[in-house]
Amino acid sequence: MTALGFLYPGHSAEDDYPRIEQLLGSDIRVDLVHTDIGEDAHRVDALRRLGAPERLAAGVEQLRLAGAEAVVWACTSGGFVHGWQGAHEQVRALARSAGMPASSTSFGFVHAAKEIGAARVAVGATYPDDIAGLFAEFLRAGGVEVTALRGSGVVTAAEVGTWGEAQVLALARDADTPDADAVLLPDTALHTAAHLPALEEALGKPVLTANQVTVWEALRLTDRRVNAPSLGALFVREPIVQV
């Protein structure tokens, strides 16, 4: 059994995680702890407070007691809003407080894009344009070219959590460009785990979504590779793990 730990802000699309655990179909356990969200707002100041060290440290003891082998800060904007170096410092502080390997969804996107060979990506963000732009800057700092960027102007995670499949598909289609190797949907408040096959079929290319990438990043930290085609192209890059 491999136990994966996640710190998830508030309550929006956390039900993606038990769904992903089920779809992995392996000896993988997903443990999720909710962190204090404070003010629900896609603004730089609020997002910086969202990922403050004390907020993240408050949840790690529960994950340690659950036997987690790695922890991922399951919030994209609460990572990249600190910039490339600041996000590294955030993850290092989390690893020290947790006593285990740590990462964040933001870094998960960079690692996942490279895993599938996506040098150029299009981004469909729920965020306002200024926040979406910070994500694009983060990707570029990680060596990933952004061919197109579409923001949606949604201010709160609570609103994003109400989006259904049609809205998610529309976001991905609107963001896509012919020269993009993959499309990225970066908000962990967005329900996407159930829509990955439809997204990739509609676009004809890999789609990386926040909660999918977050779980993959935790698996990467624990050196696990699971073949789960229902979770998209990202989960068919490695041989099947025999349990």
Salt bridges, closest charged atoms under 4 A:
GLU14 OE2 - HIS11 ND1 3.05
ASP15 OD1 - HIS191 NE2 2.76
ASP27 OD1 - ARG224 NH2 2.97
ASP31 OD2 - ARG29 NH2 2.92
ASP36 OD2 - ARG55 NH2 3.26
GLU39 OE2 - ARG43 NH1 2.82
GLU39 OE1 - ARG49 NH2 3.27
ASP45 OD1 - ARG43 NE 2.94
ASP45 OD2 - ARG49 NH1 3.75
GLU61 OE1 - ARG64 NH2 2.26
ASP174 OD2 - ARG150 NH2 3.52
ASP176 OD1 - LYS205 NZ 2.81
ASP181 OD1 - ARG120 NH2 3.05
ASP187 OD2 - HIS42 NE2 3.74
GLU217 OE2 - HIS111 ND1 2.92
GLU217 OE2 - ARG220 NH2 2.94
GLU238 OE2 - ARG225 NE 3.74
